Amino acid sequence: MNPSRVGYPQVRGRGMRGRAWGIDAGGVNPELGRVAVGQGGVVSRAQAISAGYTPEQIRERLSDGRWERVRRGQYAERVDLGRLEPWEQELFRHRRLVHAAMNAMQPGSAVVSHHSALVLQRIPVWRADLAEVQLTRTNGRGEVKAGVRHHQGRLTPADLTQVAGLAVTSVPRAVVETASTTSFEAAVVSIDAALRRPEVSAGELRRLLTVTDCWPGGPTIRLALAFADPLAESVGESRLRVLMHNEGLPPPVLQAVFEDDAGFIGRVDFYFPDYNTVVEFDGLMKYADGSQYTLIQEKIREDRLRALGLQVVRLRWVDLAHPARTALAIRKAFDTSRRTRLAG
């Protein structure tokens, strides 16, 4: 997945033309529609039959593409995802998988957790296996079964919330759960974003640090929480922060504001004050409108920054795949700034 932001678009069923779940050529089935709306668009075979569909009608709808099988015994309307970015499609499918997995569980026997809880709560995830649903069992044992990873864990009321009708671990709990099972980079991506949420307090994170102290992933949790910064405003900026840290670059100032005689120039993603260097990350959506006006304004902005004596380094998603080369580009800007100062 390669998002500069996480999108949660509204999508409609293929060829539905304004129709909703349960409204077929043969008539309206509002009962199944109400059930589906409360379950993320997913219904079970038993629920469909209870709402009046016969096994033959279910097979017919699966066969002709009106419905799709999300997992065994769990169905949803087929939707056209063609207009969505690839990562948005992955997120949409994962949310359906989560609802299908929970719909197949005994009520009260599991809680959505780890990266699945983050996806439901609109927190970015990086390099998460979105084909696998993450649940924490309130009974039973930990195992991986039918595309669902069942964790064992002790949860308190402070660890829980409700999202889309499902019991879910809270954002603070979910980010430390995810950090315990993933890389430092992936943990920072999610924690940077989570820190911008009002429900994520310093006190709650301190509590969770104590709770997770002896977890197998405890060191990653502590390092990621200590490094995290809510001023990183996108997945790309968070990943670039980690890259610069790993490559031994000095810590930059985030979202520094610059002005000149004409007034406000703008905020920059990263500023190295000791080296008069600005680093800007150009995410996928930054120039989405493709307008000439936008490009001209960005060029004017960059010229004004350079007029202040700043070096400006622009980086893109592709640069994140080449850490050493990217760090070298920033260091070359440092050297240019130093030579310019000495020459002056």
Contacts in CASP RR format, 6 or more apart in sequence:
PFRMAT RR
TARGET T0000
AUTHOR 0000-0000-0000
METHOD contacts of the structure
MODEL  1
MNPSRVGYPQVRGRGMRGRAWGIDAGGVNPELGRVAVGQGGVVSRAQAIS
AGYTPEQIRERLSDGRWERVRRGQYAERVDLGRLEPWEQELFRHRRLVHA
AMNAMQPGSAVVSHHSALVLQRIPVWRADLAEVQLTRTNGRGEVKAGVRH
HQGRLTPADLTQVAGLAVTSVPRAVVETASTTSFEAAVVSIDAALRRPEV
SAGELRRLLTVTDCWPGGPTIRLALAFADPLAESVGESRLRVLMHNEGLP
PPVLQAVFEDDAGFIGRVDFYFPDYNTVVEFDGLMKYADGSQYTLIQEKI
REDRLRALGLQVVRLRWVDLAHPARTALAIRKAFDTSRRTRLAG
1 86 0 8 1.000
1 87 0 8 1.000
1 90 0 8 1.000
1 125 0 8 1.000
1 126 0 8 1.000
1 127 0 8 1.000
1 128 0 8 1.000
1 130 0 8 1.000
2 86 0 8 1.000
2 87 0 8 1.000
2 284 0 8 1.000
2 317 0 8 1.000
3 85 0 8 1.000
3 87 0 8 1.000
3 88 0 8 1.000
3 124 0 8 1.000
3 235 0 8 1.000
3 284 0 8 1.000
4 234 0 8 1.000
4 235 0 8 1.000
4 236 0 8 1.000
4 283 0 8 1.000
4 284 0 8 1.000
4 285 0 8 1.000
4 286 0 8 1.000
4 317 0 8 1.000
5 124 0 8 1.000
5 234 0 8 1.000
5 235 0 8 1.000
5 285 0 8 1.000
6 87 0 8 1.000
6 88 0 8 1.000
6 91 0 8 1.000
6 122 0 8 1.000
6 123 0 8 1.000
6 124 0 8 1.000
6 235 0 8 1.000
7 85 0 8 1.000
7 87 0 8 1.000
7 88 0 8 1.000
7 91 0 8 1.000
8 88 0 8 1.000
8 91 0 8 1.000
8 122 0 8 1.000
9 84 0 8 1.000
9 88 0 8 1.000
9 92 0 8 1.000
11 79 0 8 1.000
11 80 0 8 1.000
11 81 0 8 1.000
11 84 0 8 1.000
11 92 0 8 1.000
12 18 0 8 1.000
12 79 0 8 1.000
12 80 0 8 1.000
13 19 0 8 1.000
13 77 0 8 1.000
13 78 0 8 1.000
13 79 0 8 1.000
13 80 0 8 1.000
14 65 0 8 1.000
14 78 0 8 1.000
14 79 0 8 1.000
14 80 0 8 1.000
15 80 0 8 1.000
16 77 0 8 1.000
20 33 0 8 1.000
21 32 0 8 1.000
21 33 0 8 1.000
21 36 0 8 1.000
21 37 0 8 1.000
21 41 0 8 1.000
21 43 0 8 1.000
21 77 0 8 1.000
22 28 0 8 1.000
22 29 0 8 1.000
22 30 0 8 1.000
22 32 0 8 1.000
22 33 0 8 1.000
22 36 0 8 1.000
22 77 0 8 1.000
23 29 0 8 1.000
24 61 0 8 1.000
24 66 0 8 1.000
29 51 0 8 1.000
29 52 0 8 1.000
29 53 0 8 1.000
31 51 0 8 1.000
31 52 0 8 1.000
32 43 0 8 1.000
32 47 0 8 1.000
32 48 0 8 1.000
32 51 0 8 1.000
32 52 0 8 1.000
32 53 0 8 1.000
33 43 0 8 1.000
33 51 0 8 1.000
35 43 0 8 1.000
35 47 0 8 1.000
35 51 0 8 1.000
36 42 0 8 1.000
36 43 0 8 1.000
36 76 0 8 1.000
36 77 0 8 1.000
38 164 0 8 1.000
38 165 0 8 1.000
39 99 0 8 1.000
39 103 0 8 1.000
39 165 0 8 1.000
40 76 0 8 1.000
40 95 0 8 1.000
40 96 0 8 1.000
40 99 0 8 1.000
40 164 0 8 1.000
41 76 0 8 1.000
41 77 0 8 1.000
41 96 0 8 1.000
41 99 0 8 1.000
42 70 0 8 1.000
42 74 0 8 1.000
42 75 0 8 1.000
42 76 0 8 1.000
42 96 0 8 1.000
42 99 0 8 1.000
42 100 0 8 1.000
42 103 0 8 1.000
43 51 0 8 1.000
43 74 0 8 1.000
43 75 0 8 1.000
43 76 0 8 1.000
43 103 0 8 1.000
44 73 0 8 1.000
44 74 0 8 1.000
44 75 0 8 1.000
44 103 0 8 1.000
44 104 0 8 1.000
45 58 0 8 1.000
45 73 0 8 1.000
45 74 0 8 1.000
45 75 0 8 1.000
48 58 0 8 1.000
48 75 0 8 1.000
49 55 0 8 1.000
49 58 0 8 1.000
53 61 0 8 1.000
58 67 0 8 1.000
58 75 0 8 1.000
61 67 0 8 1.000
61 75 0 8 1.000
62 68 0 8 1.000
62 69 0 8 1.000
62 75 0 8 1.000
65 78 0 8 1.000
66 77 0 8 1.000
66 78 0 8 1.000
67 75 0 8 1.000
67 76 0 8 1.000
67 77 0 8 1.000
67 78 0 8 1.000
68 75 0 8 1.000
68 76 0 8 1.000
68 77 0 8 1.000
68 78 0 8 1.000
69 75 0 8 1.000
70 76 0 8 1.000
70 96 0 8 1.000
70 97 0 8 1.000
70 99 0 8 1.000
70 100 0 8 1.000
71 97 0 8 1.000
71 100 0 8 1.000
71 101 0 8 1.000
71 104 0 8 1.000
71 146 0 8 1.000
71 147 0 8 1.000
72 146 0 8 1.000
73 104 0 8 1.000
74 100 0 8 1.000
74 103 0 8 1.000
74 104 0 8 1.000
76 96 0 8 1.000
76 100 0 8 1.000
79 92 0 8 1.000
81 88 0 8 1.000
81 89 0 8 1.000
81 92 0 8 1.000
82 89 0 8 1.000
84 92 0 8 1.000
85 284 0 8 1.000
90 130 0 8 1.000
91 119 0 8 1.000
91 130 0 8 1.000
93 130 0 8 1.000
94 116 0 8 1.000
94 119 0 8 1.000
94 130 0 8 1.000
94 131 0 8 1.000
94 133 0 8 1.000
95 119 0 8 1.000
95 120 0 8 1.000
95 164 0 8 1.000
97 130 0 8 1.000
97 131 0 8 1.000
97 133 0 8 1.000
98 112 0 8 1.000
98 116 0 8 1.000
98 119 0 8 1.000
98 120 0 8 1.000
98 133 0 8 1.000
98 166 0 8 1.000
99 164 0 8 1.000
99 166 0 8 1.000
101 133 0 8 1.000
101 135 0 8 1.000
101 147 0 8 1.000
101 148 0 8 1.000
102 110 0 8 1.000
102 112 0 8 1.000
102 135 0 8 1.000
102 166 0 8 1.000
105 135 0 8 1.000
108 138 0 8 1.000
108 167 0 8 1.000
109 137 0 8 1.000
109 138 0 8 1.000
109 139 0 8 1.000
109 140 0 8 1.000
110 135 0 8 1.000
110 136 0 8 1.000
110 137 0 8 1.000
110 138 0 8 1.000
110 150 0 8 1.000
110 167 0 8 1.000
111 135 0 8 1.000
111 136 0 8 1.000
111 138 0 8 1.000
111 155 0 8 1.000
111 160 0 8 1.000
111 167 0 8 1.000
111 168 0 8 1.000
111 169 0 8 1.000
112 120 0 8 1.000
112 133 0 8 1.000
112 134 0 8 1.000
112 135 0 8 1.000
112 163 0 8 1.000
112 166 0 8 1.000
112 167 0 8 1.000
112 168 0 8 1.000
112 169 0 8 1.000
113 134 0 8 1.000
113 135 0 8 1.000
113 136 0 8 1.000
113 151 0 8 1.000
113 168 0 8 1.000
113 169 0 8 1.000
113 173 0 8 1.000
113 174 0 8 1.000
113 177 0 8 1.000
114 134 0 8 1.000
114 136 0 8 1.000
114 149 0 8 1.000
114 151 0 8 1.000
114 169 0 8 1.000
114 174 0 8 1.000
114 177 0 8 1.000
114 178 0 8 1.000
114 181 0 8 1.000
115 125 0 8 1.000
115 128 0 8 1.000
115 129 0 8 1.000
115 130 0 8 1.000
115 134 0 8 1.000
115 174 0 8 1.000
115 178 0 8 1.000
115 182 0 8 1.000
115 190 0 8 1.000
116 133 0 8 1.000
116 134 0 8 1.000
116 135 0 8 1.000
117 134 0 8 1.000
117 163 0 8 1.000
117 168 0 8 1.000
117 169 0 8 1.000
117 170 0 8 1.000
117 171 0 8 1.000
117 173 0 8 1.000
117 174 0 8 1.000
117 177 0 8 1.000
118 124 0 8 1.000
118 125 0 8 1.000
118 128 0 8 1.000
118 171 0 8 1.000
118 174 0 8 1.000
118 175 0 8 1.000
118 178 0 8 1.000
118 190 0 8 1.000
118 194 0 8 1.000
119 125 0 8 1.000
119 128 0 8 1.000
119 130 0 8 1.000
120 163 0 8 1.000
120 164 0 8 1.000
120 166 0 8 1.000
120 168 0 8 1.000
121 161 0 8 1.000
121 163 0 8 1.000
121 168 0 8 1.000
121 171 0 8 1.000
121 174 0 8 1.000
123 171 0 8 1.000
123 174 0 8 1.000
123 175 0 8 1.000
123 190 0 8 1.000
123 193 0 8 1.000
123 194 0 8 1.000
123 197 0 8 1.000
124 189 0 8 1.000
124 190 0 8 1.000
124 193 0 8 1.000
124 235 0 8 1.000
125 178 0 8 1.000
125 186 0 8 1.000
125 189 0 8 1.000
125 190 0 8 1.000
126 185 0 8 1.000
126 186 0 8 1.000
126 189 0 8 1.000
126 190 0 8 1.000
126 235 0 8 1.000
126 238 0 8 1.000
126 239 0 8 1.000
127 182 0 8 1.000
127 183 0 8 1.000
127 185 0 8 1.000
127 186 0 8 1.000
128 178 0 8 1.000
128 182 0 8 1.000
128 186 0 8 1.000
131 147 0 8 1.000
132 144 0 8 1.000
132 147 0 8 1.000
132 148 0 8 1.000
132 149 0 8 1.000
133 147 0 8 1.000
133 148 0 8 1.000
133 149 0 8 1.000
134 148 0 8 1.000
134 149 0 8 1.000
134 151 0 8 1.000
134 177 0 8 1.000
135 148 0 8 1.000
135 149 0 8 1.000
135 150 0 8 1.000
135 151 0 8 1.000
136 150 0 8 1.000
136 151 0 8 1.000
136 152 0 8 1.000
136 153 0 8 1.000
136 155 0 8 1.000
136 169 0 8 1.000
136 177 0 8 1.000
137 150 0 8 1.000
137 151 0 8 1.000
137 152 0 8 1.000
137 153 0 8 1.000
138 155 0 8 1.000
140 150 0 8 1.000
140 152 0 8 1.000
141 150 0 8 1.000
141 152 0 8 1.000
142 150 0 8 1.000
142 151 0 8 1.000
142 152 0 8 1.000
143 149 0 8 1.000
143 150 0 8 1.000
144 150 0 8 1.000
151 177 0 8 1.000
155 169 0 8 1.000
155 173 0 8 1.000
158 170 0 8 1.000
158 204 0 8 1.000
158 207 0 8 1.000
159 169 0 8 1.000
159 170 0 8 1.000
159 173 0 8 1.000
160 167 0 8 1.000
160 168 0 8 1.000
160 169 0 8 1.000
160 170 0 8 1.000
160 173 0 8 1.000
161 168 0 8 1.000
161 169 0 8 1.000
161 170 0 8 1.000
161 171 0 8 1.000
162 168 0 8 1.000
168 174 0 8 1.000
169 177 0 8 1.000
170 199 0 8 1.000
170 204 0 8 1.000
171 194 0 8 1.000
171 197 0 8 1.000
171 199 0 8 1.000
171 200 0 8 1.000
172 194 0 8 1.000
172 199 0 8 1.000
172 200 0 8 1.000
172 201 0 8 1.000
172 204 0 8 1.000
172 205 0 8 1.000
172 208 0 8 1.000
173 208 0 8 1.000
175 187 0 8 1.000
175 190 0 8 1.000
175 191 0 8 1.000
175 194 0 8 1.000
175 200 0 8 1.000
176 205 0 8 1.000
176 208 0 8 1.000
176 209 0 8 1.000
176 212 0 8 1.000
176 221 0 8 1.000
176 225 0 8 1.000
178 186 0 8 1.000
178 187 0 8 1.000
178 190 0 8 1.000
179 186 0 8 1.000
179 187 0 8 1.000
179 190 0 8 1.000
179 191 0 8 1.000
179 217 0 8 1.000
179 218 0 8 1.000
179 220 0 8 1.000
179 221 0 8 1.000
179 224 0 8 1.000
179 225 0 8 1.000
180 212 0 8 1.000
180 215 0 8 1.000
180 216 0 8 1.000
180 217 0 8 1.000
180 218 0 8 1.000
180 220 0 8 1.000
180 221 0 8 1.000
181 217 0 8 1.000
182 220 0 8 1.000
183 220 0 8 1.000
184 220 0 8 1.000
184 223 0 8 1.000
184 224 0 8 1.000
184 227 0 8 1.000
184 242 0 8 1.000
185 239 0 8 1.000
185 242 0 8 1.000
187 220 0 8 1.000
187 221 0 8 1.000
187 224 0 8 1.000
188 224 0 8 1.000
188 227 0 8 1.000
188 228 0 8 1.000
188 238 0 8 1.000
188 239 0 8 1.000
188 241 0 8 1.000
188 242 0 8 1.000
189 235 0 8 1.000
189 236 0 8 1.000
189 238 0 8 1.000
189 239 0 8 1.000
191 224 0 8 1.000
191 225 0 8 1.000
191 228 0 8 1.000
192 228 0 8 1.000
192 229 0 8 1.000
192 230 0 8 1.000
192 232 0 8 1.000
192 237 0 8 1.000
192 238 0 8 1.000
192 241 0 8 1.000
193 235 0 8 1.000
193 238 0 8 1.000
194 200 0 8 1.000
195 228 0 8 1.000
195 229 0 8 1.000
195 230 0 8 1.000
196 230 0 8 1.000
205 225 0 8 1.000
209 221 0 8 1.000
209 222 0 8 1.000
209 225 0 8 1.000
212 218 0 8 1.000
212 221 0 8 1.000
215 221 0 8 1.000
227 241 0 8 1.000
227 242 0 8 1.000
227 245 0 8 1.000
229 241 0 8 1.000
229 254 0 8 1.000
231 254 0 8 1.000
231 255 0 8 1.000
232 238 0 8 1.000
232 241 0 8 1.000
232 254 0 8 1.000
233 255 0 8 1.000
233 269 0 8 1.000
234 281 0 8 1.000
234 283 0 8 1.000
236 281 0 8 1.000
236 283 0 8 1.000
236 317 0 8 1.000
236 320 0 8 1.000
237 254 0 8 1.000
237 269 0 8 1.000
237 270 0 8 1.000
237 281 0 8 1.000
239 320 0 8 1.000
240 269 0 8 1.000
240 270 0 8 1.000
240 279 0 8 1.000
240 281 0 8 1.000
240 315 0 8 1.000
240 320 0 8 1.000
241 252 0 8 1.000
241 254 0 8 1.000
241 270 0 8 1.000
243 320 0 8 1.000
243 323 0 8 1.000
243 326 0 8 1.000
243 327 0 8 1.000
244 252 0 8 1.000
244 270 0 8 1.000
244 327 0 8 1.000
244 330 0 8 1.000
245 251 0 8 1.000
246 323 0 8 1.000
247 323 0 8 1.000
247 324 0 8 1.000
247 326 0 8 1.000
247 327 0 8 1.000
248 327 0 8 1.000
249 272 0 8 1.000
249 327 0 8 1.000
249 330 0 8 1.000
249 331 0 8 1.000
250 272 0 8 1.000
250 274 0 8 1.000
250 275 0 8 1.000
252 270 0 8 1.000
252 271 0 8 1.000
252 272 0 8 1.000
252 279 0 8 1.000
253 270 0 8 1.000
253 271 0 8 1.000
253 272 0 8 1.000
253 273 0 8 1.000
254 269 0 8 1.000
254 270 0 8 1.000
254 271 0 8 1.000
255 267 0 8 1.000
255 268 0 8 1.000
255 269 0 8 1.000
256 267 0 8 1.000
256 268 0 8 1.000
256 271 0 8 1.000
256 273 0 8 1.000
256 278 0 8 1.000
257 264 0 8 1.000
257 266 0 8 1.000
257 267 0 8 1.000
258 265 0 8 1.000
258 266 0 8 1.000
258 267 0 8 1.000
258 268 0 8 1.000
258 304 0 8 1.000
258 305 0 8 1.000
258 308 0 8 1.000
258 310 0 8 1.000
259 265 0 8 1.000
259 266 0 8 1.000
260 304 0 8 1.000
260 307 0 8 1.000
260 308 0 8 1.000
262 304 0 8 1.000
265 301 0 8 1.000
265 304 0 8 1.000
265 305 0 8 1.000
266 301 0 8 1.000
268 278 0 8 1.000
268 279 0 8 1.000
268 280 0 8 1.000
268 305 0 8 1.000
269 278 0 8 1.000
269 279 0 8 1.000
269 280 0 8 1.000
269 281 0 8 1.000
270 278 0 8 1.000
270 279 0 8 1.000
270 280 0 8 1.000
270 281 0 8 1.000
271 277 0 8 1.000
271 278 0 8 1.000
271 279 0 8 1.000
272 278 0 8 1.000
272 279 0 8 1.000
272 330 0 8 1.000
272 334 0 8 1.000
275 311 0 8 1.000
275 333 0 8 1.000
275 334 0 8 1.000
275 337 0 8 1.000
275 338 0 8 1.000
276 309 0 8 1.000
276 310 0 8 1.000
276 311 0 8 1.000
276 337 0 8 1.000
276 340 0 8 1.000
276 341 0 8 1.000
277 310 0 8 1.000
277 311 0 8 1.000
277 312 0 8 1.000
277 313 0 8 1.000
277 330 0 8 1.000
277 333 0 8 1.000
277 334 0 8 1.000
277 337 0 8 1.000
278 305 0 8 1.000
278 310 0 8 1.000
278 311 0 8 1.000
278 312 0 8 1.000
278 313 0 8 1.000
279 312 0 8 1.000
279 313 0 8 1.000
279 314 0 8 1.000
279 315 0 8 1.000
279 330 0 8 1.000
279 333 0 8 1.000
280 312 0 8 1.000
280 313 0 8 1.000
280 314 0 8 1.000
280 315 0 8 1.000
281 315 0 8 1.000
281 316 0 8 1.000
282 314 0 8 1.000
282 315 0 8 1.000
282 316 0 8 1.000
283 316 0 8 1.000
283 317 0 8 1.000
284 317 0 8 1.000
287 294 0 8 1.000
287 295 0 8 1.000
287 298 0 8 1.000
302 312 0 8 1.000
302 314 0 8 1.000
305 312 0 8 1.000
306 312 0 8 1.000
309 337 0 8 1.000
309 340 0 8 1.000
310 337 0 8 1.000
311 333 0 8 1.000
311 334 0 8 1.000
311 336 0 8 1.000
311 337 0 8 1.000
312 333 0 8 1.000
313 329 0 8 1.000
313 330 0 8 1.000
313 333 0 8 1.000
315 326 0 8 1.000
315 329 0 8 1.000
319 325 0 8 1.000
319 326 0 8 1.000
319 329 0 8 1.000
320 326 0 8 1.000
END
